[in-house]
Amino acid sequence: MSKLVTWRHLSTKWNSNVLRRTTSRCLSVEAPNILTRTTVSPFKSSLFRNKDLLGNDVIQCRYYADYPDHSRVALPALSPTMELGTIISWAKKEGDKLNEGDLLAEIETDKATMGFETPEEGYLAKILVPAGSKDVPIGKLVCIIVENESDVAAFKDFKDDAPVGAPASAPPPPPPKAAAAPPPAPPKPASTPAPGPTVSQKSAGGARVYASPLAKRLAAEKGLDLASIGAGSGLFGSITSADLSKASKAGAAAPSISAKPSADGAYADLPVSAVRGVIAKRLLQSKQTIPHYYLNVDVRLNKVIKLREQMNKALEKRGAKLSINDFVIKATALASRRVPEANSSWQDTFIREYHTVDVSVAVNTDKGLFTPIVFDADKKGLVDINNDVKTLAAKAKEGKLQPHEFQGGTVSISNLGMFGIKNFSAIINPPQACILAVGSLSQRLVREGNENVPADFLSVTLSCDHRVIDGAVGAQWLQAFKELLETPENMLL
């Protein structure tokens, strides 16, 4: 028997984090299940491909013909490194009227807390992932929106049994042939299919244990034995991330060995946060794959200090106050423009030379290290650079940076001078080719004519990627940087 069903497709916009939909109707008896390449009844569900915020195809919409016309809103990828998210809060309640662009929820990614806007006008019929939910995978259905207020009640008891979306642009490898051997026991009606081909392991008894790639990774991170969980709720009994979450809660009363303090209380094992995990992964990647070398120079700052005092007096009425770091950022940007070979990145088969200079400035926060970007720093004045840094640093510490404000950049600066560190070597922020480590100011006597006069010096160290920047090029960059700071009037031309 055929039935007229509505297929809804949700698409996304990167800058405003908004989901949009298009609707088409078709007469259908069976619809293709894209995930399993089989067919399912349209009276149950249909799967759609979608684009996440990074442009990847994602299976994230499932239509139920038994329910009124509705839109299904899934958790999108809000950053290139995001795999899981946390629903911090919902700004709307079930039954509330929604206007396009209204704040719907706050979502914490691996880098920041971001506002998630209402995709369209309508009514919030059902919230499927409550506030406070952690480790929500990309593609997970989070809420239902309907056009008519009268349809809200129909979703009172709605439960999500759709599979979590997975990027189609990077499909997981096909399951091994042995994975097809288990008898196809009929899954339970309320079961949740695994998000992609299952990955099998062997238990201590030799029997295979089936788990999704996400479940396998989470189990490794949490130190859980997949074999101890038993049959999962996924396809053919495969273990899903939801099964792991239940197992973690069940074992919360009995802390794992790694969570136990030592017998004499000499130490305690702390969990690794999402941000710390990303930092560790990227820095390890940098040190293991980028051939670092380091160049150091001392820069005399007497003229910068004098010019800064003069400019700050002139800026008193505007409420602005320049810092030494503002001059360092400006000099870094201009040196990168003078030596464009350093304003580049390694791309495996070619070197990309950037035509803009976007300076990433390291900011330490309670959640970890962030590198917000001062865009077009070579074209901006010192006051604009100062304003940008203050605004970005405040947003970083509040966890409100947007992805485009910290992802990218062509060169980085890390400043530990305020802690009294004279010099240090920073780790390159991939895919950039260099990072400048800025130490503290120090005074020493220098010979001028027949006299010894006090002078202020700043010690800086440039870390370079030798695949992109040869030693002579790195030296030219430092020479340009030193010249700009020792004759700061040239930066104002």
N, C-alpha and C positions, 0 to 999 in steps of 0.2 A: 504494500500500500504506500502511495506517495503522499508527501505533505509539503506545503510551502513553508520553507524555513528561511530565516534571516541569518546571513553570514556577516559578522562584524569584524572589521580589521582595524586594529589600533596602530597608529604610527606615532613617532616621537620627534621632538625638537630638542636639540642639544642645549641651546642657550637658556631657554626658560623652563626646561624640565617639564614640558607639557606633552601629554598624550592626546592625539586626535584620532578620530575614527571616520571611516567611510562605510557605507552600508550597501549591500546588494542582496537581492532576493533570487532564489532559484528553486525549481521544483526538483526534489531529490528523494530518492529512496535510501541510498547509502552514500556516505561521504568518506573520502580517503583519510585515514589516520596517518598523518605525515610521519609521526614518530616511529610507528611500528610497521609502516607500509602495508597495513591490512585495512579492512573496512569495518566501520561501526555504524550502527543505526543512528539516523539523524534524530530519533526520538530520545537518544541518550546524549551523544556529544559529537562535536566535530572540532578538529584542531586547525589552527591557522599559523602561517609563518608571519613574522613581524620584524621590524627593525628596532634594535635598542638604540640608546643614545650615542653609541659609538658606530652605528651603521651596520651592526651584525644582524643577520637574520635570527629571530628568536621565536620559538613556538610558545606563545603565551596567552592565546585566547581559546576558550572552549565554549561552544554554544549549546545550550540546553533548550530543545524545542518545547519541553514541558513548562517552561517559565515564560513570563511576559518578556517583551522586547527589552533588552538590557545590554549594558557594556561591562566588560570584565577588565579591570585595571590591575596589571601585574607590576611587580617591582622591576624597574629598569636598571641598567648599568649606568651609574652616575659618574663613573671615572674609569679610565682604562684598566686600573688594577683592582677594581671592585669585583668581588665574588660573592660577598655576603653583606647584608645591611641590617641595621637595627632601627625598628620603628620607635622613635623617641616619644612621639605624641601624635594624637589625632586632633586637628583643629575643628573638625565637624563631627556631629553625632549622627547615628542612624536616623533617617527620616528628615534630616536637615536639607534645606534648599541649597543647591550649588550653582554658583555663577562661574563661568569660565574665567580662570585666572585666580580664583580664591585659593588661599592657602588650605590645602587638604591635610597634609601631615608633615612632620619633620622626620627626616631620615638621616641616620649617622652612617657614613661610609667609612672606608679605611683611612680617610684623610680629613674629613670635615662633616659638620652637620648641615644639611641642606633642606631648604623648603621645597616641598613637592606640591605643585599647583594642580587645581582641579582641571581635568582634561576637557570638560564640556559642561554645559548647563544641564540640570536635571536634579535628581534627589539621591542622596546616599542611602541605598537600600540595605546594604549589609557590609559590616567590617569583618573581614575574615582573619586578619592578623592583628591582635590587640596591641595597644601601646606597651612598650617595654619588651617586646619580642626581639630576641637577639638571633644573630646568625641566620637571617632570612635569606635564602638563595635568590639570585637573579631569576626572574621569570615566575616567581611564586605569586599566585593570585592574592591580592591584598584587600580588594573591595569590589562591590558591585554598584553600578550607577544605573538608574532607570529614568526614563523621560517623564513619566507621569507619577504623581504622588500616590495615586491609588494602587500602583503596582508594588509599592514598598512592602506591604504585608505579605506578598507572595514569597518573599525571600527570608522570612523570619527564621525558618529552619534550614536554610540553604547551607550545604556543606561542600567544600571543595574537594573533588577527587581527581582534579586534572594534574598531569605531570608537570614538574617544574621545567620551564623553558631552558633550552641549551643552545648556544651559538651554533648556527649552521655553517658559518664560515670556517670553523675549526672543529669539525666533527671528531668525536673520539674514535679510536681505531675499532674495526669490527670485532665482535666477540670471537674468541677462539672456537674452533669447531667443537671442542669438548663441551662447550657451554650449551650446545643444542641437545646434548644427550639426556638431561633430566626429563622425566615424563611431564608433559604440560598439564600439571594439576590446575583445575579451574581456579582463578583468583577470586578472593572474596569480593562481594559487591562494593564494599567501602574501601577497598585497597587502593593504594596510590602507586601507580607505575613508577619505576625508577627513571630518573632523568637521563636516559640514554642507554646504550649497551651496558650490560652488567659486567663487572670485573670479578673474576673468581679467584679465591684463595683456597688453601687447604687447611682444614682444622687439624688439631693434634691427632685425631683419629684417622686422618687420611681423606675424609669426605670433603668435597668442595664446598666452599662458602661463597655465595654470590652477593656482591655489593656494588652499588653505583660508584663511579669515580669520585664523586663528591663525598660519599659516605666513607670511602676508603681513605681519602685524604684527611677528613675530620677525625677518623678513628686514630690515625697515626699521630695527629696533633694532640689529641686528648689522651693518648696512651691506652685506648680501649682495644680489647681483643674481639675481633669480629666473630670468631667462632663461639664466644661465650654468650652472644646475643641470641643465637638461635635463628629460626626462620623470620625473615623480615616481612614487611607489609607490601613490598613491591612485586613486580612481575615475577612469577614462578618462585615467590618466596625470597626475592633479593632484598638485601638490607638497604634502606634509604636513610637520608639524613634525619628524617623524623624519628626513625627507630633509634638512631644514635642519641638523639636528644632525650628520648624517654629513658634509655639506658643510663645516660649521664645523671638524670634526675633521680633515678632509682638508686644509683650508687652514691648519691651525695651524702647520705648518712654515714657511709663508710669511706673516708677519704682514701684516695689512691696513694701508693707508696711515695710518689714524687711530691705529693702535697703535704706529707708529714714533716714536721720539724725534726731536727736531730734529737737524740735522747737527752742531750745536755742543753738543748735550746740554743746551740751555737749558730744555727742558721734556719732560714725558712725559705721554701721554694715558692716563688711568685709566678702567677700565670702570665703568659705573654699576650699583651693586647694586640688588637688588629693593626694599629699604627706601628707598634714596635716590630711586629712581624714583617711588615712591608719594608721598614727601614733596614732591618737585618738582611732581608732578601736582596735589596738593591745594593747595599754596600758590599755584601759578600760577592755579588755579581761583578761589581766594579773592581774590587781588588783581585778577583780571579781572572777576569777577562781583559782588563785594561792595563797595558804596560806603563805604570806611572814613572815619572822622574820629577825632580824637584829643583827649583831655582830660587835663590834667596838674595834679597837686596835690602839695604837700609836707605830710607828716604828721609831727607831733611825737610822738616815741616814748618820751619820758622815763618816763612812767607804765608803759608796756608793759615796758620794760627792768627797772624796779624790781620789778614784779609777777612777771616771769619769774624773777628771782633768788630771790625769796621762794618761789615754787612749786617751783623746782628743789631748793632745800634740803629742802623737805618731801618731795620725791620721791626723794631719794638712796637710801633703803632699798629702794625699788621698782626701782632701776636705770634710771629714766626721766629724760630730760633734754629739756626743751622748747626749741624754737628760735623765733626771731622769725618764721620762715616759718609755724609752726603758728598763731600769732596772726593772720597775714595771711590764711591759708586760712579760719579761723573768721570773721574780719571780712568776707571776700568772700562767704561763704555767707549770713551774716545780712543783709548789705546787699542781696543778691539776693532774699532773702525779703521784706525791707521794700519793695523796688522791683521787683515781679514782672514789670513790663514789660521789664526787662533780662534776666530769666531766661526768655528766649523764643527762638524761631528762625523764620526766614522759610521758608515752605513753598509759595512761588509764588502760590497762590490764597488762602492764609490765613496767619495768624501763630499759631504754637503756643506757648502759655504753659504752662510746666511747673509741676507742683505739688510736685516734689521739687527739691532743690538738690544737684547732683552736680558736684563741682569737679574738673576735669582739671588735673593738675599736670605741667608740662613737665619731662622727665628726659632729659638727654643721655647717650647710650651710644656704644660703639664702632661700633655699627651704624647710628646715627642718632638722631633725636629721637622719643621716645615720650611719650604723655600719659596715664598711668594715672589712674584716677578714684577720688577719695574720695567714696563714695556717702553721701547724706544728711548732708553735712558740717554743715549748720545744726543738726542734732539731736545731733551728737556732741560729747563733751568734748575738751579740748585733748590729753589723753593718748591718747585713741583716735585722734585725727587724726594725732598723732605716730607712733603704731604703724603706722597704715595707710600713711603716706608712706614710712617706712623699709622696710616689707615690699614695697611696690609698686616702689620704686626699686631694691631688690636684685634682684627678679625681672626688672625691665626690663633691667638690666645683664647678667644671666645669660641673657637671651633666653627666659625662661620665663613671660612674661605670657600669660594666657588671653585670648581675644578679648573676653569680657564685661568684662575689667578695664581695657581701654583704648578700647573703642568706645562712643561715646555722650558723656555729660557734658552739662551745661547752661551752664557758664561755665569759662573757663580762666585759669591763672596761669602766667606765665613769669618766672623770677627769675634775673637776671644780676648781682645785687648782690655775690655772692661773688667776682666777677671785677673789682670796682672800677668797674663801669659805673654812672654816676650816674643816667642815664635813657635810655630807648629806647622805640621804638614797635613793638609786636608785631603779627604778622599773625593775623587772626581764624581760628580753627579751625572750618571749616564743619561742620555747619549752625548752630553757635552764633552768638550775636549780639554777643558781646563777649569781650575777653581783657584781663587786667590785667598790665602789664609793671612789674616791681618792680626798682628800682635799689638802689644801695648806701646805707648810712648815712653821713651827713655831720654834722659839728658846726659850729655857728655861734652867735654871740652874739645874744641877743634882749633887748629892753628890758622889764624888769619893775619897775614903780614908778620908783625913781630909780637902779636898777642895771642893768648889763648882765650877764646870766647865760648860761652855756653851755647849749645845747640840742641834742638829737639829732633829726635829721630824715631821713625816708625819702621819696624821690621816686618817685611812681608815675604811670603813664600808662595810661589806659583807651582801648582801641581799640573803636569801636562800629560796628555795621552800621546805617547811616542809614535803611534800609528798615524797620527794626524799632524802633530807639531814636532818638528825637529828641534834639536837643542838651540840652534842659532835663531830659529824663529821665536822660540820662547824667550830667549835673551833680548831680541828686538822688542818684544811686547813689554817686558819689564823695563827696558830702557825708555820706551815711550811713556809708560806709566809713571816712572820716576821723574822724567822731564816735566810732565804735566803738573805733578804735585809740587815740584820745586819752583815752577814758574806758573802759579795758578791763574795769573791774569790771562794766560793763553787759553784757558778753559772757557773764558767768558767771551771770546771773540766769535 
